[in-house]
Structure formats: structure tokens, C-alpha cells
């Protein structure tokens, strides 16, 4: 993955695999507010792990997840 980062002109020390994974998950969450979908994409077994990973408020996230069907 770092080779691809370098190919598109990004510094691999700044933009690694993890930062790109977090950015993509964050963008999907911001656009859809579908926490469960992000959980599935990330492969997290627990919704709480996804909430912590995204750095969002637990109560708000759980409320939104309960209101969202996939």
C-alpha cells in the first residue's frame, strides 16, 4: 500500500495504510451517518469499537445506529 501512496505523490510517512483506512471510514460515516455500515466495512465485531475508532460520541452514535436500517 505504501508504494501506491508514493505513486500518487503523497509522503508515505504521513499517509500510511491506517490513516487512509480511517479517512475513508470517516468520510463514509459523515456522508451516510450509517454507523452499522461503517462497522461492517471495517470488520469490527462490536459497534463500540467502531464508535471509538471514529472518535465520535458514544450516546449519539448508538442512537443513530438504532435509527438506521441496512
C-alpha positions in Angstrom: 0.0 0.0 0.0 2.8 2.5 0.8 4.1 2.1 -2.7 0.7 3.3 -4.1 0.8 6.2 -1.7 4.2 7.3 -3.1 3.0 6.8 -6.7 0.2 9.3 -6.3 2.6 11.9 -4.8 1.9 11.5 -1.1 4.5 11.1 1.6 4.3 7.6 2.9 5.5 8.7 6.4 2.4 11.0 6.6 -0.2 8.9 4.7 0.0 5.3 5.7 -2.4 2.4 5.4 -4.1 3.1 8.7 -4.6 6.8 8.2 -6.1 6.2 4.8 -8.4 3.5 6.2 -9.6 5.9 9.0 -10.1 8.7 6.5 -12.3 6.5 4.2 -14.3 5.3 7.2 -14.8 8.8 8.5 -15.9 10.1 5.1 -18.4 7.3 4.7 -19.8 7.9 8.2 -20.1 11.7 7.6 -21.9 11.2 4.3 -24.3 8.5 5.4 -24.5 8.6 9.2 -24.8 4.8 8.9 -22.6 3.6 11.8 -23.6 -0.1 11.2 -22.4 0.1 7.5 -19.1 1.5 8.7 -18.8 -1.2 11.3 -19.3 -3.9 8.6 -16.8 -2.2 6.2 -14.2 -2.1 9.0 -14.9 -5.6 10.1 -15.5 -4.7 13.7 -17.4 -7.2 15.8 -18.6 -4.6 18.3 -20.3 -1.3 17.4 -18.5 0.3 20.4 -15.2 -0.4 18.6 -16.3 1.5 15.5 -17.5 4.4 17.7 -14.1 4.6 19.4 -12.3 4.2 16.1 -14.2 7.1 14.6 -13.8 9.2 17.7 -17.5 10.1 18.0 -19.7 10.5 21.0 -21.0 7.0 22.1 -24.5 8.1 23.0 -25.1 10.0 19.8 -23.6 7.2 17.7 -25.6 4.4 19.3 -28.8 6.5 18.9 -28.1 7.0 15.2 -27.3 3.3 14.8 -30.6 2.2 16.3 -32.4 4.5 14.0 -30.6 3.3 10.9 -31.5 0.2 9.0 -29.3 -1.6 6.4 
